[in-house]
Each structure stands twice: as structure tokens, then as C-alpha cells.
Amino acid sequence: MGDSKQSDLGISKASIRQKIWDHLEKHNLANFPRPVHHRIPNFKGAAAAAEKLKEVDAFNKARTVKINPDKPQEHARFLTLEAHKTLLVPTPRLRTGLFNRIVPPTNPTKEQLRKCATSQGVREFSVPVGLDDPVSVDLVIIGSVAVSPQGYRIGKGEGFADMEYAMMVTMGAVSIDTVIITTVHDCQVIDDIPAHLMGPHDLMVDYILTPTRIIHCDNKQNRTAPSGILWQRLTREKFKQIPILKTLRYREEKAGKDVRLKDEIDGCEGQEVKGQVQQVKGRMSDVKDEQHKEQRQNNKTATHSKRNSDTKTSRENTSKSGFNDKAPSRGIYSQKSAQKSSASKSPVSDKPVASNRVFVGGLPRGLRVKDFKEAICEAGVEVRYVTWHGGRGFAFLTLAATEKVQNVLDKMNGMSFLGKSVHVEIAHENHNVNK
């Protein structure tokens, strides 16, 4: 027993993630997108695991279900819509709010419901849910990298699932009794997740569904779940990445709660905290800005959700990304300027064309732009539009204002399509598409 306890001390969440990711890759147990590292794995048999939801009373009785937007939970989203339940899906990386409600077309066919369950459908057939909207979530379905029969769960390491749940607690949308289900491959269920790795911010699950079995985790006695947002664990960098936290922080501060961030607490040890009035005023200004931004987003999303699904063909035939249907499709610079450059015979330059452009090379010829967009979306890359040259093996990404080039390079590092690795770099003038 002593040796076992000692060995547990050498185990970390990171080492468990790496072990699972490596195993899935080595034994080819995952579908596109690959590699699975730094992702919620799209394991083979994901649909079969989701089908087992029909055997769980909590799913059959639920009226409102919240499901993460990852690829392996796509069939779970379809089954939820097919059963005429309300489906809530978090916004990617919580950039523009907490979650959206999926609104399928009137009298939808199964094919339309399947589209609504995809990442593209989530963007096209959704309306935002505000912080003040009355919401009661009966069931939460999430992805995982690793889970144990005791209900311990390890995600991909970015903390978004835990943060989403904490926000829902703050809204009053969930409680400690809300049932949580995860779908995973059998190899992702492991017995050796030490209890000491779990913190008060970590979610535990009640059911584990795999392609071959249903595991009911008997953890009522020691089950943990976030009781709200743990501000003291949030860094200022993470806080800035999730705009909706400004509103929640202001509300909780007005309610008298300690909402100091980790950096603020670390920086104020042994000192008296001053300027509270100025901080509150500053946050009020942030909240107003955020509310205006949220209202604009709501109006835009509501208008977008009314578009007729018959426009599918025209959308897919353009090279514009679904992230901004109004953005123009263009190369890294115009044909006229390219001809001018060629005529002057100026030497090729490595000067960046723009601070928000990324070049992706080495794309396999059989790759569809739809699959490419879906993969970069699931990797957390936020773009305004994609300039697609798949036939020539490359594409350009024009990033959203909130996205940083270096972050994109990190997120897409090691990404491969159809078994072929791609290379990603800042777009330069020597990437002229007219060469």
C-alpha cells in the first residue's frame, strides 16, 4: 500500500493525458482530426457510445441538456435534438458568451438535425442565451481525455468545462445534483487516477458511456463540483480571454464576494488593498462595454439564425469561412498589386503581409475545405475567413481581432490532415498566391 501511495505521487494530470493521447495515436483508435494531442479525442466508436444515452434514465427524463461542442459528442447532440429536447452548446472557448440554444428548422428532417449537431450547424442554427435568461439544465454531457470508475475526470487541460459549469452554478442553472455524463473510448477509462489530483474546481461524472458499456459511478458520498467561480484561481490572462467573466465578476463583487484574481492576491501579500472604489467603477465601465458587445452579437446571431437552410450550396461554394459569412474571399494581396510587384522585379521579401494573416502549407489534395474549417475550429482557432487553395496545397487564415498569430501557431503545431502533416507560419510576401 505504501509503495502504491508513493507511486501515486509521481503521477500528474499531464502524464495521464500524455499516456492516453499516445495510446490512441499508437493504436489508431481515433478519427479525424489527428493527432489527438491537446484535444478531446474523437475516438472510434463515439456514435456507439452516444447511443447508450437511450439506456440512461437521466437522459430520457431530461428536458434541457448542455453538451460540449467537440466532435466526439456530435452524435449525442443529434440524439438530444431528435428526442425534442432543448440543446445548449457552449460558445467556443467562451469568447462571445456562455452558451447558445440550438434552434432547428421547422419540421426538420434527420439530415437537418444531423447538420444542426455539427460545429457548423451550431454556428448557423443557434441563438445566444443571456446571463439573465431563466435556464434550468437537467443534464450535462461532456468529453474527457481520461476518467476513472470513481468518477474522476481529466480534460484537455484548459479548464473550459470546469469554468462553464462554475458559470452555470453562478447563474443558478445547475446544482450539485445535476447529472453529468461523459462519453469516451474504453481505453480512456483507467483505474489509477489518484484522488489527490482532484481539486474543488474539478468536475466529477456520474456516468461513463463507452462503445461497449455503461459505468455508473457511485460517488455521491465524495462527489465534488465547482460551487461557483473560484476567482482566486484565475489569472489575469485567463480572465481577459473570457469577456463574460467581467460581467459575472462585477455582479459578485456587488454581492460582497471576494473576487480578487490570483495575480492580485499574490501581488498584495502583506499589503493593504487600496482603490476598491476605482476598481468597481472600472469594472462597471467594462461591464457596459461588454453588454453593448453582447447585444450586438445577439442581434447578429438572431438575424443569422433566420437564414434559410437552402443557401447551403452557395455558402459551401465560396471560400469564405463560416465564422464571418460577410467577409470577402481574397488572396494575400490583389492580382493588380501582384502584377506590379512582378513587373518591378523586386526581390522576394520575408516581410509579414499583415499581423493577422497565417499561411498553412502542405495540405493534401483530397482535403475538403469544410473538414479543414471544422478542424481549426475544434483546435480553438478563431478566424474571420479562410482563403482556400486546397488544389495547390495551401490556405491563408485571416484571424479574428481577438486571436493572436502566435497562439494560432501553437494551436496548429503538429496538426495533420489525411495522414499528412502541415506547416504553419506567419504569412509573408513570398507566399504570393499568384506565383
NUGUNU-320176 format. One record per residue (C-alpha): chain; y, z, x; residue in one letter. Coordinates in steps of 0.2 Angstrom, whole numbers, always signed. Layout:
> A; Y; Z; X; A
...
This chain:
> A; +0; +0; +0; M
> A; +12; +5; +14; G
> A; +9; -12; +23; D
> A; +12; -21; +7; S
> A; +28; -12; +4; K
> A; +33; -16; +22; Q
> A; +29; -34; +20; S
> A; +40; -35; +4; D
> A; +55; -30; +14; L
> A; +53; -47; +24; G
> A; +54; -57; +8; I
> A; +70; -64; +1; S
> A; +75; -74; -14; K
> A; +80; -88; -2; A
> A; +62; -88; +6; S
> A; +54; -88; -11; I
> A; +65; -103; -16; R
> A; +61; -112; +0; Q
> A; +42; -109; -2; K
> A; +42; -116; -20; I
> A; +53; -131; -16; W
> A; +42; -136; -1; D
> A; +26; -134; -11; H
> A; +32; -145; -25; L
> A; +38; -158; -12; E
> A; +22; -157; -1; K
> A; +10; -159; -16; H
> A; +21; -172; -25; N
> A; +22; -161; -41; L
> A; +40; -166; -46; A
> A; +48; -181; -54; N
> A; +65; -189; -51; F
> A; +77; -183; -45; P
> A; +70; -179; -27; R
> A; +70; -170; -16; P
> A; +69; -154; -27; V
> A; +78; -143; -14; H
> A; +93; -134; -21; H
> A; +89; -139; -39; R
> A; +80; -133; -54; I
> A; +64; -144; -51; P
> A; +60; -157; -63; N
> A; +41; -153; -62; F
> A; +27; -164; -68; K
> A; +21; -158; -85; G
> A; +39; -152; -90; A
> A; +36; -160; -108; A
> A; +19; -152; -110; A
> A; +27; -135; -105; A
> A; +41; -138; -118; A
> A; +28; -142; -131; E
> A; +21; -124; -130; K
> A; +38; -119; -138; L
> A; +30; -123; -155; K
> A; +17; -109; -152; E
> A; +30; -96; -149; V
> A; +37; -86; -165; D
> A; +54; -83; -156; A
> A; +57; -102; -156; F
> A; +50; -106; -173; N
> A; +61; -92; -181; K
> A; +77; -96; -171; A
> A; +92; -105; -179; R
> A; +103; -106; -164; T
> A; +96; -110; -146; V
> A; +105; -111; -130; K
> A; +97; -122; -117; I
> A; +102; -127; -99; N
> A; +107; -145; -96; P
> A; +94; -148; -82; D
> A; +82; -162; -83; K
> A; +65; -152; -84; P
> A; +72; -144; -100; Q
> A; +76; -161; -109; E
> A; +61; -161; -120; H
> A; +65; -143; -125; A
> A; +82; -149; -131; R
> A; +74; -163; -140; F
> A; +62; -151; -149; L
> A; +76; -140; -154; T
> A; +86; -154; -162; L
> A; +70; -161; -170; E
> A; +67; -144; -178; A
> A; +85; -145; -186; H
> A; +91; -130; -175; K
> A; +108; -128; -168; T
> A; +108; -133; -150; L
> A; +121; -126; -137; L
> A; +121; -133; -120; V
> A; +132; -125; -106; P
> A; +145; -137; -98; T
> A; +140; -142; -81; P
> A; +145; -129; -68; R
> A; +156; -121; -82; L
> A; +170; -132; -76; R
> A; +178; -135; -94; T
> A; +172; -120; -104; G
> A; +156; -111; -108; L
> A; +146; -122; -119; F
> A; +145; -136; -131; N
> A; +136; -139; -148; R
> A; +126; -155; -149; I
> A; +130; -165; -165; V
> A; +118; -179; -168; P
> A; +122; -194; -178; P
> A; +119; -193; -197; T
> A; +101; -195; -202; N
> A; +96; -198; -184; P
> A; +80; -207; -178; T
> A; +69; -199; -165; K
> A; +76; -211; -152; E
> A; +93; -205; -156; Q
> A; +88; -187; -154; L
> A; +80; -190; -138; R
> A; +96; -198; -132; K
> A; +106; -183; -138; C
> A; +94; -172; -127; A
> A; +98; -181; -111; T
> A; +113; -177; -99; S
> A; +122; -192; -105; Q
> A; +119; -188; -124; G
> A; +125; -170; -121; V
> A; +142; -178; -115; R
> A; +143; -190; -129; E
> A; +137; -180; -144; F
> A; +145; -163; -142; S
> A; +159; -153; -147; V
> A; +166; -138; -137; P
> A; +163; -120; -143; V
> A; +178; -109; -140; G
> A; +178; -91; -135; L
> A; +183; -85; -152; D
> A; +171; -95; -162; D
> A; +158; -84; -171; P
> A; +142; -88; -162; V
> A; +125; -79; -163; S
> A; +112; -85; -151; V
> A; +94; -81; -156; D
> A; +85; -89; -141; L
> A; +89; -94; -123; V
> A; +79; -106; -114; I
> A; +82; -108; -95; I
> A; +75; -117; -80; G
> A; +69; -107; -65; S
> A; +64; -110; -47; V
> A; +51; -95; -47; A
> A; +46; -82; -60; V
> A; +33; -68; -60; S
> A; +22; -62; -74; P
> A; +33; -47; -74; Q
> A; +47; -57; -80; G
> A; +57; -58; -63; Y
> A; +66; -74; -62; R
> A; +74; -83; -47; I
> A; +86; -98; -50; G
> A; +93; -111; -38; K
> A; +104; -98; -30; G
> A; +121; -102; -38; E
> A; +121; -89; -51; G
> A; +127; -100; -66; F
> A; +113; -95; -78; A
> A; +116; -76; -75; D
> A; +135; -80; -77; M
> A; +133; -90; -93; E
> A; +123; -75; -100; Y
> A; +136; -62; -95; A
> A; +149; -73; -103; M
> A; +139; -74; -119; M
> A; +137; -55; -119; V
> A; +156; -53; -117; T
> A; +158; -65; -132; M
> A; +145; -54; -142; G
> A; +134; -70; -144; A
> A; +118; -61; -136; V
> A; +111; -44; -134; S
> A; +98; -35; -123; I
> A; +86; -40; -137; D
> A; +89; -59; -136; T
> A; +73; -68; -131; V
> A; +73; -78; -115; I
> A; +60; -91; -111; I
> A; +58; -102; -96; T
> A; +48; -117; -93; T
> A; +40; -120; -76; V
> A; +26; -128; -67; H
> A; +10; -117; -64; D
> A; +14; -116; -46; C
> A; +31; -109; -49; Q
> A; +23; -93; -56; V
> A; +20; -81; -42; I
> A; +15; -63; -41; D
> A; +24; -57; -26; D
> A; +42; -56; -32; I
> A; +47; -39; -26; P
> A; +57; -28; -39; A
> A; +69; -23; -26; H
> A; +76; -41; -26; L
> A; +82; -40; -44; M
> A; +100; -34; -47; G
> A; +109; -29; -63; P
> A; +116; -46; -64; H
> A; +99; -55; -64; D
> A; +91; -61; -80; L
> A; +73; -57; -84; M
> A; +62; -68; -95; V
> A; +51; -63; -110; D
> A; +40; -79; -110; Y
> A; +35; -91; -96; I
> A; +28; -108; -103; L
> A; +19; -119; -91; T
> A; +9; -135; -94; P
> A; -7; -125; -96; T
> A; -2; -108; -103; R
> A; +9; -96; -111; I
> A; +13; -80; -102; I
> A; +21; -65; -112; H
> A; +30; -54; -100; C
> A; +28; -36; -106; D
> A; +44; -29; -98; N
> A; +53; -20; -112; K
> A; +52; -4; -103; Q
> A; +61; -11; -87; N
> A; +69; -27; -93; R
> A; +87; -30; -86; T
> A; +100; -42; -91; A
> A; +119; -43; -87; P
> A; +128; -31; -98; S
> A; +144; -42; -96; G
> A; +153; -50; -81; I
> A; +152; -40; -65; L
> A; +169; -43; -58; W
> A; +166; -33; -43; Q
> A; +153; -46; -38; R
> A; +164; -61; -40; L
> A; +173; -68; -25; T
> A; +190; -76; -27; R
> A; +182; -93; -23; E
> A; +169; -92; -36; K
> A; +182; -86; -49; F
> A; +193; -101; -45; K
> A; +178; -113; -48; Q
> A; +176; -107; -66; I
> A; +193; -109; -75; P
> A; +187; -100; -91; I
> A; +185; -84; -81; L
> A; +204; -82; -81; K
> A; +204; -80; -100; T
> A; +190; -68; -100; L
> A; +197; -58; -86; R
> A; +214; -56; -94; Y
> A; +206; -50; -111; R
> A; +195; -37; -102; E
> A; +210; -31; -92; E
> A; +220; -29; -108; K
> A; +205; -19; -115; A
> A; +207; -7; -100; G
> A; +192; -13; -89; K
> A; +192; -14; -71; D
> A; +192; -32; -67; V
> A; +196; -32; -48; R
> A; +186; -45; -39; L
> A; +175; -42; -24; K
> A; +189; -48; -12; D
> A; +202; -37; -20; E
> A; +191; -21; -19; I
> A; +186; -25; -1; D
> A; +204; -28; +4; G
> A; +210; -12; -5; C
> A; +199; +1; +3; E
> A; +209; +17; +7; G
> A; +225; +9; +0; Q
> A; +234; +12; -17; E
> A; +233; -4; -28; V
> A; +251; -9; -32; K
> A; +259; -23; -43; G
> A; +247; -21; -58; Q
> A; +261; -27; -70; V
> A; +265; -43; -59; Q
> A; +246; -46; -59; Q
> A; +245; -45; -78; V
> A; +260; -57; -80; K
> A; +252; -69; -68; G
> A; +236; -69; -77; R
> A; +245; -71; -94; M
> A; +253; -87; -87; S
> A; +236; -93; -80; D
> A; +228; -90; -97; V
> A; +242; -100; -106; K
> A; +239; -114; -94; D
> A; +220; -113; -97; E
> A; +222; -113; -116; Q
> A; +233; -128; -115; H
> A; +220; -137; -104; K
> A; +206; -131; -115; E
> A; +215; -138; -131; Q
> A; +217; -155; -123; R
> A; +199; -155; -118; Q
> A; +193; -150; -136; N
> A; +204; -164; -143; N
> A; +197; -177; -131; K
> A; +179; -171; -134; T
> A; +181; -171; -153; A
> A; +188; -189; -153; T
> A; +174; -195; -141; H
> A; +160; -187; -151; S
> A; +166; -198; -166; K
> A; +162; -214; -157; R
> A; +149; -225; -165; N
> A; +132; -225; -155; S
> A; +132; -243; -157; D
> A; +143; -245; -142; T
> A; +129; -241; -131; K
> A; +126; -258; -125; T
> A; +145; -261; -120; S
> A; +145; -244; -111; R
> A; +130; -247; -101; E
> A; +135; -265; -95; N
> A; +151; -258; -87; T
> A; +151; -250; -70; S
> A; +161; -235; -76; K
> A; +154; -218; -76; S
> A; +151; -208; -92; G
> A; +162; -195; -85; F
> A; +178; -204; -90; N
> A; +175; -219; -101; D
> A; +193; -225; -100; K
> A; +193; -226; -81; A
> A; +194; -244; -74; P
> A; +180; -251; -63; S
> A; +186; -257; -47; R
> A; +181; -258; -29; G
> A; +188; -248; -14; I
> A; +203; -259; -15; Y
> A; +208; -275; -23; S
> A; +202; -293; -19; Q
> A; +220; -298; -15; K
> A; +223; -284; -3; S
> A; +206; -288; +5; A
> A; +211; -306; +7; Q
> A; +227; -301; +15; K
> A; +218; -289; +27; S
> A; +206; -304; +32; S
> A; +220; -316; +34; A
> A; +229; -304; +46; S
> A; +213; -302; +56; K
> A; +217; -283; +58; S
> A; +203; -273; +67; P
> A; +191; -263; +56; V
> A; +198; -246; +53; S
> A; +189; -229; +50; D
> A; +204; -223; +41; K
> A; +199; -215; +25; P
> A; +205; -225; +10; V
> A; +208; -210; -1; A
> A; +205; -192; -1; S
> A; +194; -193; -17; N
> A; +183; -208; -13; R
> A; +165; -206; -7; V
> A; +153; -220; -1; F
> A; +134; -219; -5; V
> A; +124; -232; +5; G
> A; +105; -236; +7; G
> A; +102; -237; -12; L
> A; +85; -245; -16; P
> A; +87; -261; -26; R
> A; +76; -255; -41; G
> A; +88; -240; -44; L
> A; +97; -241; -61; R
> A; +115; -235; -62; V
> A; +110; -224; -77; K
> A; +97; -214; -66; D
> A; +110; -214; -52; F
> A; +123; -206; -63; K
> A; +111; -194; -70; E
> A; +105; -188; -53; A
> A; +123; -185; -46; I
> A; +127; -176; -62; C
> A; +112; -164; -61; E
> A; +117; -161; -42; A
> A; +134; -154; -49; G
> A; +145; -169; -43; V
> A; +160; -172; -54; E
> A; +166; -190; -53; V
> A; +179; -200; -63; R
> A; +169; -216; -62; Y
> A; +157; -225; -51; V
> A; +159; -242; -44; T
> A; +142; -249; -43; W
> A; +135; -262; -31; H
> A; +116; -257; -33; G
> A; +111; -275; -29; G
> A; +119; -274; -12; R
> A; +113; -256; -9; G
> A; +128; -245; -11; F
> A; +141; -237; -23; A
> A; +158; -229; -22; F
> A; +162; -212; -31; L
> A; +179; -208; -36; T
> A; +179; -190; -38; L
> A; +187; -179; -52; A
> A; +203; -170; -47; A
> A; +193; -153; -47; T
> A; +180; -160; -35; E
> A; +181; -159; -16; K
> A; +174; -173; -4; V
> A; +166; -160; +7; Q
> A; +157; -152; -7; N
> A; +150; -168; -13; V
> A; +144; -172; +5; L
> A; +135; -155; +5; D
> A; +128; -158; -13; K
> A; +121; -175; -9; M
> A; +114; -171; +8; N
> A; +96; -176; +9; G
> A; +96; -185; -8; M
> A; +84; -199; -11; S
> A; +80; -212; -24; F
> A; +63; -220; -27; L
> A; +57; -213; -11; G
> A; +72; -219; +0; K
> A; +85; -208; +7; S
> A; +103; -212; +5; V
> A; +118; -208; +17; H
> A; +134; -202; +10; V
> A; +151; -201; +19; E
> A; +169; -202; +16; I
> A; +175; -220; +10; A
> A; +183; -229; +24; H
> A; +192; -246; +26; E
> A; +177; -253; +34; N
> A; +167; -251; +18; H
> A; +177; -266; +11; N
> A; +166; -272; -4; V
> A; +172; -290; -1; N
> A; +165; -291; +17; K
